[in-house]
């Protein structure tokens, strides 16, 4: 699979830490690197700076087993950074656009460009899944290339977009996952009415989510967590569980039924609940390591795995 969108360096600040924790983050980054750690062939198509933060992110992708050939490094930009503050006692997290150490604005995401899409066409024409969480005209070109080659295009928007861009993008989408908290979420409801084949996942935070497909709606309540520390990354974990489930059952193109999607979503919800027991959007992966997590996910994230995971502390592994 391949993907493009928001990939950044997570800097996590929490009481009692003498330094921030650092990790690869952003929805696109979380999904791609986690699926690589779960044993899938993954190709990030992203743009980063030629700075130390970019070096860190490339090393993380490489260490997870991802392809890194399609990561473009630019000297005229700084790699994106996310500042997350966590208060485990109050079970709260919040984000800042300012570095608490330098008081400077953190660098923001930059889209890929049309030349990168052209360079990646060989990969885009072979992948079974293409993941996107941001839009630009170049990204829409990549979505169209993947869709025309028969890939499942998974779109998880972070906000609203101008009508022409969004309408063209949605023509390529197989699965749309949108949160109640997404800025401009009402736009998606009006845009998708004419796109009946699309499967839509609408997430409702701690309550759960609703799956809509072929005129039917099905609600799936969220799973309880054994230890609530940080809910950051819960939505990404649902996506990771779903795509892992579908990829495991596919060879070339992905064909899925509503029941298979629902089973994959439930796996993702169990994974999300467990990840809430750790600090950071991928805290579970950091604490337990790839082999334990892969074994637990392939086993369905059952009670015995959850109990074993609770022996690891919420800050371990970074």
C-alpha atoms as one frame of an Amber mdcrd trajectory, in Angstrom:
protein
   0.000   0.000   0.000   0.974   3.648  -0.310  -0.213   6.924   1.119   0.283
  10.646   1.278  -0.704  13.384   3.670   0.142  14.621   7.120   3.366  13.115
   8.442   5.147  14.952  11.227   7.446  14.689  14.210   5.408  14.281  17.404
   6.861  16.049  20.441   4.970  14.906  23.530   5.194  16.880  26.774   3.888
  15.394  30.029   4.342  16.053  33.786   7.367  14.321  35.282   9.294  14.033
  32.009  12.655  15.814  31.863  12.446  15.948  28.060   9.693  15.574  25.452
   9.051  12.166  23.936   9.605  12.053  20.171   7.847   9.854  17.623   6.746
   9.716  14.007   3.218  11.090  13.897   0.437  12.694  11.882  -2.476  10.559
  10.703  -0.784   9.533   7.446   2.487   8.832   9.251   0.771   6.860  12.018
  -1.214   4.699   9.596   1.645   3.973   7.203   4.386   3.237   9.736   2.066
   1.094  11.887   0.973  -1.021   8.913   4.647  -1.454   7.970   5.320  -2.664
  11.525   2.424  -5.109  11.129   4.186  -6.664   8.136   2.742  -4.868   5.109
   4.690  -3.375   2.208   4.278   0.379   2.576   5.397   3.327   0.438   5.049
   6.853   1.900   4.781   9.526  -0.808   5.476  12.655   1.223   7.585  15.802
   1.428   9.975  16.548   4.317  12.743  19.021   4.983  16.456  18.243   4.862
  16.649  18.880   8.613  17.281  16.693  11.664  13.547  16.165  12.205  13.230
  14.912   8.636  16.201  12.595   9.202  14.431  11.189  12.267  11.202  10.540
  10.361  12.977   8.804   7.474  14.853   6.580   9.952  11.559   5.650  11.619
  10.008   4.646   8.294  13.123   2.708   7.291  13.301   0.941  10.656   9.673
  -0.151  10.301  10.451  -1.696   6.908   8.816   0.983   4.740  10.029   2.007
   1.322  11.637   5.447   1.575  12.492   6.097  -2.099   9.411   8.277  -2.637
  10.036  10.586   0.331  11.055  13.923  -1.169  13.458  16.046   0.894  13.492
  19.816   0.300  16.078  22.265   1.625  13.673  25.231   1.508  11.339  23.833
   4.185  11.391  22.482   7.732   9.780  19.140   8.490   6.334  19.376  10.147
   6.106  19.150  13.949   3.154  18.380  16.256   3.341  19.567  19.865   1.130
  17.464  22.151   0.674  18.150  25.856  -0.613  15.235  27.962  -1.996  15.320
  31.499  -2.524  11.648  32.453  -4.060  12.474  35.855  -6.846  14.524  34.260
  -6.899  12.269  31.167  -6.525  15.272  28.894  -4.400  16.102  25.883  -4.154
  19.232  23.785  -2.083  20.525  20.917  -0.104  23.710  20.442   1.121  25.505
  17.339   4.053  26.892  19.343   7.157  25.135  20.630   7.124  25.518  24.454
  10.929  25.702  24.536  11.642  28.276  21.821   8.180  29.919  21.694   8.451
  29.775  17.898   5.673  28.556  15.614   6.151  24.917  14.658   6.607  24.072
  10.943   3.508  23.008   9.009   2.716  20.320   6.453   3.475  20.759   2.760
   1.772  18.770  -0.005   3.535  16.664  -2.565   3.801  18.193  -6.038   2.797
  16.947  -9.487   6.371  15.887 -10.299   6.361  13.570  -7.269   3.121  12.004
  -8.434   4.693  11.339 -11.829   7.763   9.775 -10.166   5.493   7.556  -8.070
   3.241   6.341 -10.903   4.828   2.884 -10.964   3.931   2.375  -7.292   0.494
   3.989  -7.625  -0.378   1.579 -10.430   0.521  -1.475  -8.330  -0.793  -0.797
  -4.818  -3.982  -2.349  -3.480  -4.654   0.515  -1.018  -3.914   4.240  -1.236
  -4.386   6.258   1.968  -4.952  10.047   1.988  -5.689  12.482   4.834  -5.079
  15.859   3.138  -6.012  17.255  -0.276  -4.257  19.286  -2.946  -4.514  19.150
  -6.724  -1.357  17.021  -6.878  -2.787  14.603  -4.302  -6.000  14.302  -6.333
  -3.870  13.305  -9.333  -2.319  10.561  -7.185  -5.771   9.416  -6.007  -6.952
   9.208  -9.614  -3.899   7.216 -10.666  -4.395   4.715  -7.829  -8.144   4.464
  -8.429  -7.713   3.967 -12.182  -5.326   1.097 -11.433  -7.946  -0.594  -9.227
  -6.700   0.378  -5.775  -8.961   0.969  -2.800  -8.666   4.697  -2.050  -9.154
   5.456   1.661  -9.784   9.146   2.394  -9.755  10.541   5.931 -10.107  14.337
   5.631  -8.910  16.693   8.342 -11.025  19.650   7.207 -13.128  21.129   4.429
 -11.905  21.937   0.925 -13.079  24.040  -1.979 -15.895  22.379  -3.839 -14.174
  21.505  -7.106 -11.197  19.894  -5.377 -13.365  17.892  -2.983 -15.853  16.765
  -5.634 -13.091  15.500  -7.910 -11.340  13.719  -5.028 -14.518  11.993  -3.835
 -15.036  10.456  -7.296 -12.004   8.257  -6.588 -12.804   7.268  -2.986 -13.810
   3.744  -1.927 -13.927   4.369   1.831 -14.469   7.768   3.441 -13.796   8.074
   7.177 -14.877  11.346   8.737 -15.162  12.470  12.353 -17.990  14.448  13.940
 -15.227  16.850  14.987 -13.883  17.359  11.442 -14.031  21.001  10.415 -16.763
  21.445   7.792 -18.067  17.897   8.280 -21.508  18.931   6.956 -19.947  19.409
   3.510 -19.205  15.700   3.261 -22.804  14.781   3.960 -23.999  16.867   1.007
 -21.209  15.809  -1.350 -21.585  12.045  -0.913 -25.332  11.741  -1.474 -24.772
  10.979  -5.164 -21.916   8.543  -4.524 -23.817   5.487  -3.308 -21.018   2.903
  -3.842 -18.818   4.691  -1.306 -18.564   3.196   2.166 -18.676   5.917   4.842
 -17.384   5.623   8.403 -18.566   8.431  10.693 -16.778   8.484  14.062 -18.439
   9.892  17.189 -15.503  10.158  19.605 -15.838   8.112  22.793 -19.332   6.911
  21.802 -18.211   4.822  18.822 -18.889   5.071  15.091 -21.448   4.465  12.368
 -20.803   2.559   9.127 -22.981   3.484   6.131 -22.976   1.371   3.001 -25.510
   0.641   0.248 -28.297   2.496   2.052 -27.823   0.847   5.445 -26.367   2.256
   8.672 -24.768   0.243  11.450 -23.563   1.620  14.786 -20.565   0.145  16.599
 -19.987   1.323  20.202 -16.462   2.089  21.359 -14.644  -0.528  23.449 -13.750
   0.150  27.068 -10.087   0.732  27.834  -8.301  -1.084  30.635  -6.341   2.072
  31.546  -7.171   5.537  30.246  -4.065   7.702  29.812  -4.193   9.392  26.391
  -6.837   9.050  23.678  -4.644  10.688  21.010  -4.427   8.499  17.907  -7.603
   6.526  18.587  -9.052   7.290  15.161  -5.804   6.291  13.483  -5.862   2.957
  15.329  -9.343   2.230  13.965  -8.025   2.865  10.456  -4.938   0.711  11.087
  -7.030  -2.200  12.338  -9.438  -1.989   9.404  -6.761  -1.746   6.711  -4.674
  -4.506   8.334  -7.731  -6.774   8.324  -8.538  -6.049   4.664  -4.926  -6.305
   3.479  -4.506  -9.674   5.202  -7.462 -10.994   3.189  -6.379  -9.684  -0.191
  -3.758 -10.437  -2.800  -4.062  -7.900  -5.614  -7.152  -5.669  -5.610  -9.209
  -5.493  -2.421 -12.805  -6.650  -2.655 -14.745  -6.329   0.575 -18.205  -6.879
   1.970 -19.892  -4.740   4.605 -19.390  -7.581   7.105 -15.654  -7.713   6.429
 -15.377  -3.961   6.888 -17.319  -4.176  10.136 -15.052  -6.967  11.410 -11.987
  -4.897  10.539 -13.436  -1.845  12.260 -14.105  -3.813  15.428 -10.484  -4.970
  15.407  -9.455  -1.326  15.034 -11.715  -0.271  17.903 -10.144  -2.873  20.203
  -6.714  -1.623  19.146  -7.765   1.988  19.783  -9.037   1.173  23.278  -5.765
  -0.535  24.161  -3.672   2.308  22.743  -5.448   4.700  25.145  -3.491   3.029
  27.953  -0.249   4.560  26.650   1.067   8.065  26.000   1.131   9.177  22.372
  -0.692   8.337  19.168   1.247   5.050  18.790   2.192   4.488  22.426   1.187
   0.820  22.267   3.728   0.155  19.510   6.462   1.950  21.430   5.794   0.145
  24.706   5.345  -3.403  23.421   7.422  -3.401  20.220   6.441  -4.580  16.759
   6.567  -8.360  17.340   4.298  -8.332  20.394   1.847  -5.928  18.774   1.756
  -7.895  15.513   1.102 -11.119  17.419  -1.635  -9.469  19.473  -3.332  -7.835
  16.484  -3.232 -11.044  14.433  -4.794 -12.772  17.438  -7.669 -10.294  17.474
  -6.538  -8.104  20.429  -8.217 -10.478  22.875  -8.341 -10.250  26.671  -5.123
 -12.185  27.280  -3.170  -9.786  25.063  -4.739  -6.773  26.770  -3.813  -8.179
  30.195  -0.223  -8.744  29.066  -0.037  -5.226  27.632  -1.066  -3.747  30.977
   2.214  -4.933  32.493   3.955  -2.223  30.410   4.004   1.345  31.680   2.300
   4.171  29.770   5.592   5.928  28.915   7.675   2.886  27.988   9.513   2.357
  24.738  10.310   5.881  23.549
